[in-house]
Amino acid sequence: MSGEQPISTVDIICDLRQFQTDVDNIGTMQEIWQQLGDQIPGHQLLPGQPLTMHLQKGNLLLWVVDAHGLKQVEPDTPFRIIDLLRSPKLLYRCRVCDEYGPLRCTECEKAGRETRLCSAHAHTIKNELKAYCVEHIPRCECRSSCNEKATFRCRRCHKLYGDHVHRYHPHDNNVDYCQLCYRILFERCSHPDCRNLGRSKCAFQTREMKDPCGKPLCAEHSYQWKIWGAHNRGVTLCEHHKNSLRCTDPADLLFMMLIAKAPFVHRGKLHSLPNPFRLRRIINRNRMSGLSFDQISYAINSMGNQVSNWGRRAEGNYRFLSKTFNETTRGLSNTEETLLAQVKAIYQNASGWDAAQQITGLEITDRFFKPGQQPRYRVNLYLVSNANKGLLIGRGGSAIKQVSQSLNIEIDLRINP
């Protein structure tokens, strides 16, 4: 195997891939060759065909490259090994199965440790060159409580989602969207005969409904429930649910207010929910019989045990709403008593004792603000009967106007039920 090689030397490639011992130096190769002993003589030398040697630590294949005219191996036939075939040495092993692990967990690398994974045990996101171990698999971002594994990134909103909200582009299966973005981009308005894109979705939802109505609507056929003021966008509703607001359970109306995402006042600051007076006005709009502050307060307090199931936004809105409503209504009865005494005193001075005795009660129904001015109340003034109603109105409305201007209030006269 050394020195000048005669012409009759047989050139071979030694295949060690079925041999258990790791051969990394010439000394180990010589020891293996000595173990062959008398197995080699007598084998036919066919170029391109192996000589298979069975040893204790596995099979050794000697591939004949060039026999230089020799037909058979003789006891003195010299060989020249021109190459070795060996199994690759695994430097990186999968943490799970100990097989070849070419991938590394992205999150583990950020933490300063290396976690190797094979393709079978690495979690990947479609069309992204990142791998994750089982502890760092990204979660679907469809909602805060979702525990599904993320499998793709939406082309439009760039968030990660699971297969349960996956939609392909209508004409290209290589483009992925989440369900919401797909509906925004490609769904048509649900109104009959309308072919416009339904970019807005009906957000009507009660506490018993798992998801909102979700009907796609164009700008022409959508209705904005203006709970954040006339000049801001509102909660989008379809025609059917717009008309059903007047008979919807007030607790469900409050639920929709709590879960709705408010528009921005300016960068980083959202609009808050309406004050208690405006809230009552919104709830009572188009209702056959309006709700009192006590009825709305009862509806708010009855929702306290459920709010934790509706997400952090709803919890924050509920704390704000409950606090402001309770603070406002707590002092409302004192304000009503004060105004009642003042109204009676003015009527007694202006129209006489009989006029003051006709008044049995006063209820504040609304409050209005103007910059730089005191709040203006709208009140219901309850009377004993219609008999002496004219005393309270006065000639040409002079008496009721005097009271309204003196106390900065708007008065509705009503008969005591």
C-alpha positions as CSV (number, residue, x, y, z in Angstrom):
1,M,0.0,0.0,0.0
2,S,3.0,2.3,0.0
3,G,6.0,3.0,-2.3
4,E,5.9,2.6,-6.0
5,Q,2.8,0.8,-7.3
6,P,3.2,-1.9,-10.0
7,I,1.0,-1.7,-13.0
8,S,-1.1,-4.6,-11.7
9,T,-2.1,-2.7,-8.6
10,V,-5.9,-2.7,-8.1
11,D,-7.4,0.8,-7.5
12,I,-10.3,0.7,-5.1
13,I,-12.6,3.0,-3.1
14,C,-13.2,1.8,0.4
15,D,-16.8,2.2,1.6
16,L,-17.0,2.4,5.4
17,R,-20.7,3.6,5.6
18,Q,-21.8,0.2,6.9
19,F,-18.9,-0.1,9.3
20,Q,-19.4,0.9,13.0
21,T,-15.9,2.2,13.7
22,D,-15.1,5.8,12.9
23,V,-12.0,5.8,10.7
24,D,-10.2,9.1,10.9
25,N,-6.5,8.1,10.5
26,I,-4.3,5.7,8.5
27,G,-3.5,3.5,11.5
28,T,-7.1,2.6,12.0
29,M,-7.4,1.8,8.3
30,Q,-4.4,-0.5,8.4
31,E,-5.9,-2.4,11.4
32,I,-9.1,-3.0,9.5
33,W,-7.2,-4.2,6.4
34,Q,-5.3,-6.7,8.5
35,Q,-8.7,-8.1,9.7
36,L,-9.6,-9.0,6.2
37,G,-7.1,-11.9,6.2
38,D,-8.0,-14.6,3.7
39,Q,-11.4,-13.1,2.7
40,I,-10.1,-11.1,-0.3
41,P,-8.3,-13.8,-2.5
42,G,-10.6,-15.5,-5.0
43,H,-13.0,-12.6,-5.6
44,Q,-13.7,-11.5,-9.1
45,L,-12.5,-8.0,-10.1
46,L,-15.2,-6.3,-12.0
47,P,-14.9,-2.5,-12.5
48,G,-17.8,-0.7,-10.9
49,Q,-18.7,-3.7,-8.7
50,P,-17.9,-4.0,-4.9
51,L,-16.1,-6.7,-3.0
52,T,-18.2,-7.2,0.1
53,M,-16.2,-8.1,3.2
54,H,-18.0,-9.2,6.4
55,L,-16.2,-8.1,9.6
56,Q,-17.2,-8.2,13.2
57,K,-18.0,-4.4,13.3
58,G,-20.0,-4.3,10.1
59,N,-19.6,-4.7,6.3
60,L,-16.7,-3.3,4.3
61,L,-17.3,-2.6,0.6
62,L,-14.3,-2.3,-1.7
63,W,-15.5,-0.7,-5.0
64,V,-13.2,-1.7,-7.9
65,V,-12.3,1.5,-9.9
66,D,-9.5,0.0,-12.1
67,A,-8.2,-3.6,-12.0
68,H,-5.5,-2.9,-14.6
69,G,-6.3,-6.1,-16.4
70,L,-6.5,-8.4,-13.4
71,K,-9.6,-10.7,-13.4
72,Q,-9.3,-12.2,-9.9
73,V,-7.8,-11.3,-6.5
74,E,-4.7,-13.3,-5.8
75,P,-3.0,-13.7,-2.3
76,D,-0.3,-11.2,-3.4
77,T,-2.5,-8.8,-5.3
78,P,-1.6,-5.3,-4.2
79,F,-4.4,-2.7,-3.7
80,R,-4.4,1.1,-3.7
81,I,-7.1,2.9,-1.8
82,I,-7.8,6.1,-3.8
83,D,-10.8,7.3,-1.6
84,L,-12.9,6.6,1.4
85,L,-16.6,6.7,1.7
86,R,-17.8,7.5,5.3
87,S,-21.1,8.4,6.9
88,P,-21.2,12.1,7.8
89,K,-20.4,13.0,11.4
90,L,-23.3,14.7,13.1
91,L,-22.2,18.0,14.7
92,Y,-25.6,19.4,15.3
93,R,-28.3,17.0,16.8
94,C,-32.0,17.7,17.2
95,R,-32.8,18.3,20.9
96,V,-35.9,16.0,20.6
97,C,-34.8,12.9,18.5
98,D,-31.0,13.2,18.3
99,E,-31.1,13.2,14.5
100,Y,-29.6,15.9,12.3
101,G,-30.7,19.3,13.6
102,P,-30.0,22.0,11.0
103,L,-32.6,24.5,12.4
104,R,-32.3,26.8,15.4
105,C,-35.1,28.2,17.5
106,T,-35.3,32.0,16.9
107,E,-36.5,32.8,20.4
108,C,-33.9,30.6,22.2
109,E,-31.2,32.5,20.2
110,K,-32.5,35.8,21.5
111,A,-32.2,34.4,25.0
112,G,-28.6,33.5,24.4
113,R,-28.9,29.7,24.1
114,E,-28.8,27.4,21.1
115,T,-31.6,24.9,20.5
116,R,-31.1,22.6,17.5
117,L,-34.1,21.1,15.8
118,C,-34.8,18.8,12.9
119,S,-37.4,19.6,10.3
120,A,-39.9,17.2,12.0
121,H,-39.7,18.8,15.4
122,A,-39.3,22.5,14.4
123,H,-42.4,24.7,14.1
124,T,-42.3,27.1,11.2
125,I,-44.5,29.9,9.8
126,K,-45.4,29.7,6.2
127,N,-43.0,31.6,3.9
128,E,-40.8,32.7,6.8
129,L,-37.3,31.6,7.5
130,K,-37.7,31.1,11.2
131,A,-38.0,28.0,13.3
132,Y,-39.4,27.7,16.9
133,C,-39.1,25.0,19.6
134,V,-42.2,23.7,21.3
135,E,-41.9,26.2,24.2
136,H,-41.8,29.2,21.8
137,I,-44.4,28.4,19.2
138,P,-46.2,31.7,18.3
139,R,-49.9,31.9,19.2
140,C,-52.7,33.0,16.9
141,E,-53.6,36.7,17.3
142,C,-57.2,36.5,16.2
143,R,-58.2,37.4,19.9
144,S,-56.4,37.6,23.2
145,S,-57.9,34.3,24.5
146,C,-57.0,32.2,21.4
147,N,-54.5,29.3,22.1
148,E,-54.2,28.0,18.6
149,K,-50.8,27.7,17.0
150,A,-49.9,30.3,14.4
151,T,-49.2,28.9,11.0
152,F,-49.2,31.9,8.6
153,R,-48.8,35.7,8.5
154,C,-51.6,37.8,7.0
155,R,-50.6,39.7,3.9
156,R,-52.7,42.7,4.8
157,C,-52.4,43.2,8.6
158,H,-49.1,41.3,9.0
159,K,-50.3,39.5,12.2
160,L,-49.8,35.8,12.9
161,Y,-52.8,33.5,12.8
162,G,-53.8,29.9,13.0
163,D,-55.4,27.7,10.3
164,H,-58.9,28.2,11.7
165,V,-59.0,31.8,10.3
166,H,-57.0,31.2,7.1
167,R,-58.3,32.4,3.7
168,Y,-56.5,32.3,0.4
169,H,-56.5,35.1,-2.1
170,P,-59.4,34.4,-4.6
171,H,-57.0,34.1,-7.5
172,D,-53.7,33.2,-5.9
173,N,-53.2,30.4,-3.4
174,N,-49.7,31.7,-2.5
175,V,-51.2,34.8,-0.8
176,D,-52.7,34.3,2.7
177,Y,-55.2,36.4,4.6
178,C,-56.9,36.2,7.9
179,Q,-60.6,36.0,7.8
180,L,-61.2,39.6,8.8
181,C,-58.8,41.1,6.2
182,Y,-60.3,38.8,3.5
183,R,-63.8,40.0,4.3
184,I,-62.6,43.6,4.2
185,L,-60.9,43.3,0.9
186,F,-63.1,40.9,-1.1
187,E,-66.7,40.6,0.4
188,R,-69.5,42.4,-1.3
189,C,-72.2,44.5,0.5
190,S,-75.0,42.4,1.7
191,H,-77.7,44.9,0.7
192,P,-79.8,43.6,-2.2
193,D,-78.6,44.6,-5.7
194,C,-75.6,46.4,-4.3
195,R,-72.2,45.3,-5.8
196,N,-70.0,47.6,-3.8
197,L,-67.3,46.2,-1.5
198,G,-68.6,45.6,2.0
199,R,-65.7,47.0,3.9
200,S,-67.7,47.7,7.0
201,K,-69.2,44.9,9.1
202,C,-72.3,45.0,11.3
203,A,-71.0,45.0,14.9
204,F,-74.3,44.2,16.6
205,Q,-73.8,41.6,19.3
206,T,-75.6,40.6,22.4
207,R,-74.2,38.8,25.4
208,E,-75.6,35.5,24.2
209,M,-74.1,35.8,20.7
210,K,-70.6,34.2,20.2
211,D,-69.7,36.6,17.4
212,P,-71.1,39.9,16.0
213,C,-73.6,39.9,13.2
214,G,-70.8,40.6,10.7
215,K,-72.9,41.5,7.6
216,P,-70.6,43.2,5.0
217,L,-71.8,46.7,4.3
218,C,-70.7,49.5,2.0
219,A,-70.7,53.1,3.2
220,E,-74.1,53.8,1.6
221,H,-75.9,51.0,3.4
222,S,-74.2,51.0,6.8
223,Y,-75.5,52.9,9.8
224,Q,-73.3,54.5,12.5
225,W,-74.5,54.3,16.1
226,K,-72.9,57.5,17.3
227,I,-72.0,56.7,20.9
228,W,-68.8,58.8,20.8
229,G,-70.3,62.0,19.5
230,A,-71.8,63.2,16.3
231,H,-68.5,64.0,14.6
232,N,-66.8,60.7,15.3
233,R,-67.4,57.3,13.7
234,G,-69.8,55.1,15.6
235,V,-70.6,51.4,16.0
236,T,-71.5,50.0,12.5
237,L,-74.9,48.4,12.2
238,C,-77.0,46.9,9.4
239,E,-80.5,48.2,8.6
240,H,-82.2,45.4,10.6
241,H,-80.1,45.9,13.8
242,K,-80.4,49.7,13.5
243,N,-84.2,49.3,13.8
244,S,-83.9,46.8,16.6
245,L,-82.0,49.2,19.0
246,R,-85.2,50.6,20.3
247,C,-86.3,47.2,21.7
248,T,-82.9,45.7,22.6
249,D,-82.2,44.8,26.2
250,P,-80.4,47.9,27.7
251,A,-77.8,45.5,29.2
252,D,-77.0,44.3,25.6
253,L,-76.7,47.9,24.5
254,L,-74.2,48.6,27.3
255,F,-72.3,45.4,26.4
256,M,-71.8,46.6,22.8
257,M,-70.5,49.9,24.2
258,L,-68.1,48.2,26.5
259,I,-66.5,45.9,23.8
260,A,-66.4,48.5,21.0
261,K,-63.1,50.0,20.1
262,A,-63.3,53.8,20.4
263,P,-61.9,56.2,17.8
264,F,-58.8,58.3,18.7
265,V,-59.0,61.8,20.1
266,H,-55.4,62.3,19.1
267,R,-52.4,60.1,18.7
268,G,-52.3,57.6,21.6
269,K,-55.5,58.7,23.3
270,L,-59.0,57.1,22.7
271,H,-62.4,58.6,23.2
272,S,-64.1,57.6,26.5
273,L,-67.6,56.4,26.8
274,P,-70.4,59.1,27.0
275,N,-71.2,60.7,30.3
276,P,-74.2,59.3,32.2
277,F,-76.7,61.9,30.8
278,R,-75.7,61.3,27.2
279,L,-75.6,57.6,27.8
280,R,-79.2,57.7,29.0
281,R,-80.1,59.8,26.0
282,I,-78.5,57.3,23.6
283,I,-80.2,54.3,25.2
284,N,-83.6,56.0,25.3
285,R,-83.5,57.2,21.7
286,N,-86.7,56.0,19.8
287,R,-87.8,53.8,22.8
288,M,-91.5,53.7,23.5
289,S,-90.8,54.4,27.2
290,G,-87.5,55.8,28.4
291,L,-85.4,54.2,31.1
292,S,-84.6,56.0,34.3
293,F,-81.2,56.4,35.8
294,D,-82.0,53.7,38.4
295,Q,-82.9,51.2,35.7
296,I,-79.7,51.9,33.8
297,S,-77.7,51.7,37.0
298,Y,-79.3,48.3,37.8
299,A,-78.3,47.1,34.3
300,I,-74.7,48.3,34.7
301,N,-74.3,46.6,38.1
302,S,-75.9,43.3,36.9
303,M,-73.1,42.9,34.4
304,G,-70.2,43.1,36.9
305,N,-69.7,39.3,37.2
306,Q,-69.6,38.8,33.4
307,V,-67.2,41.6,32.4
308,S,-64.0,39.5,33.0
309,N,-65.0,37.2,30.1
310,W,-65.2,40.0,27.6
311,G,-61.5,41.1,27.5
312,R,-59.3,43.9,28.9
313,R,-60.9,46.7,26.9
314,A,-64.4,45.8,28.2
315,E,-63.0,45.6,31.8
316,G,-61.4,49.1,31.5
317,N,-64.6,50.6,30.0
318,Y,-66.8,49.0,32.6
319,R,-64.7,50.4,35.5
320,F,-64.9,53.9,34.0
321,L,-68.6,53.6,33.2
322,S,-69.5,52.2,36.6
323,K,-67.5,54.9,38.5
324,T,-68.8,57.9,36.5
325,F,-72.4,56.7,36.6
326,N,-72.4,56.0,40.3
327,E,-70.7,59.3,41.1
328,T,-73.2,61.2,39.0
329,T,-76.4,59.5,40.2
330,R,-75.3,59.6,43.8
331,G,-75.6,63.4,43.9
332,L,-78.5,63.6,41.6
333,S,-81.2,63.3,44.3
334,N,-79.7,66.2,46.2
335,T,-79.6,68.3,43.1
336,E,-83.3,67.4,42.3
337,E,-84.4,68.4,45.9
338,T,-82.5,71.7,45.6
339,L,-84.0,72.6,42.2
340,L,-87.5,71.6,43.4
341,A,-87.3,74.0,46.3
342,Q,-86.0,76.8,44.1
343,V,-88.8,76.2,41.5
344,K,-91.5,76.3,44.1
345,A,-90.1,79.5,45.7
346,I,-90.0,81.3,42.3
347,Y,-93.6,80.2,41.4
348,Q,-94.8,81.2,44.9
349,N,-93.3,84.7,44.5
350,A,-94.4,85.1,40.8
351,S,-97.8,83.3,40.6
352,G,-98.8,82.7,44.2
353,W,-99.1,80.0,46.7
354,D,-101.6,78.0,44.7
355,A,-99.2,77.6,41.8
356,A,-96.5,76.3,44.0
357,Q,-98.8,73.8,45.6
358,Q,-99.5,72.2,42.2
359,I,-95.9,70.9,42.0
360,T,-95.5,67.4,43.5
361,G,-92.0,66.5,42.3
362,L,-89.0,67.2,40.0
363,E,-86.9,64.7,38.0
364,I,-83.7,65.5,36.1
365,T,-83.7,63.8,32.8
366,D,-80.7,65.3,31.0
367,R,-77.8,67.7,31.3
368,F,-76.1,69.8,28.6
369,F,-72.7,71.5,28.6
370,K,-71.4,74.6,26.8
371,P,-67.8,75.8,27.1
372,G,-67.5,78.4,29.8
373,Q,-71.1,78.1,31.1
374,Q,-72.8,76.3,33.9
375,P,-74.5,73.0,33.0
376,R,-78.1,73.2,31.8
377,Y,-80.6,70.7,33.1
378,R,-83.7,69.3,31.5
379,V,-86.3,68.4,34.1
380,N,-89.7,66.9,34.3
381,L,-91.9,68.9,36.6
382,Y,-94.8,66.8,38.0
383,L,-98.2,68.4,38.8
384,V,-101.2,67.3,40.8
385,S,-103.5,67.6,37.8
386,N,-104.2,69.6,34.6
387,A,-106.7,71.9,36.4
388,N,-104.3,74.7,37.3
389,K,-101.6,74.0,34.6
390,G,-102.1,77.5,33.2
391,L,-100.8,79.0,36.5
392,L,-97.5,77.4,36.0
393,I,-97.2,78.3,32.3
394,G,-98.4,81.9,32.7
395,R,-99.6,84.4,30.1
396,G,-97.7,83.6,26.8
397,G,-95.5,81.2,28.8
398,S,-94.1,84.1,30.9
399,A,-94.1,82.1,34.2
400,I,-92.4,79.0,32.9
401,K,-89.9,81.1,31.0
402,Q,-89.0,83.1,34.1
403,V,-88.3,79.9,36.1
404,S,-86.2,78.4,33.2
405,Q,-84.1,81.5,32.8
406,S,-83.6,82.0,36.5
407,L,-82.4,78.4,37.1
408,N,-80.9,77.7,33.7
409,I,-83.2,74.7,33.2
410,E,-85.6,73.3,30.5
411,I,-89.0,72.3,32.0
412,D,-91.4,69.7,30.7
413,L,-94.7,69.8,32.6
414,R,-96.1,66.3,33.4
415,I,-99.0,65.0,35.4
416,N,-98.0,63.0,38.4
417,P,-98.6,59.3,37.6
